[in-house]
């Protein structure tokens, strides 16, 4: 299975869960109860009706687990983070709200529901942020401590699938408590890859974390040098 194809249905599921967050607290609570639990756990009983709309008919256990985990993560966000996503969705000229509207009406098939974000091809996905890049931006913007993030990434890289799904919500909670956006569609794809590609995914997260931090630091240094030069010129003028 090409895991990149999971991003688009994942985006649509996230769009609908965002609508649930804003309009259906009972369903949101039901989704949240599944956090860190496998799909067959009774805590996910009410989540099945939502997740099955977006889960590809032909899927493996890792893919199924990824959809349930992301649905629970989106539902479990703190109030401020949910409000942030609701505002962003409202400003999206109706793209995501159309996905949610279509899904509210008699649970249409996956082919009938519109897409929530631009994730139609690989090039579009490349312009989005992986978890490693998101964590790097959070550190450089002062939302998270670099030592904490490096330690968490090191631990995550060692976890097997079940442990990852139990522990990842703690790191995501740190991000969302600081209102740091998370690309849920790409996270879902990476979680689906973890069972057979843990080394690859964890390597990508760590490499992209360090690469992005380096790029941001160099940009900041360049801006500081430019600002210093401009200040010096203004003083001598």
Buried (B, 14 or more C-beta within 10 A) or exposed (E): EEBBEBBBBBBBBBBBBBBBBBEBEEBBEBBBBBBBBBBEEEBBEBBBEBBEBBBBEEBEEBBBBBBBBBBBBBBBBEEEBBBBBBEEBEEBEEBBBBBBBBBBEEBEEBEEBBBBBBBEEEEEBEEBBBBBBBBBBBBBEEBBEBEEBBEBBEEBBEBEBEEBBBBBBEBBBBBBBBBBBBBBBBBBBBBBBBBEBBEEBBEBBBEBBBEBBEEBEEEEEEEEEEEEEEEEEEEEE
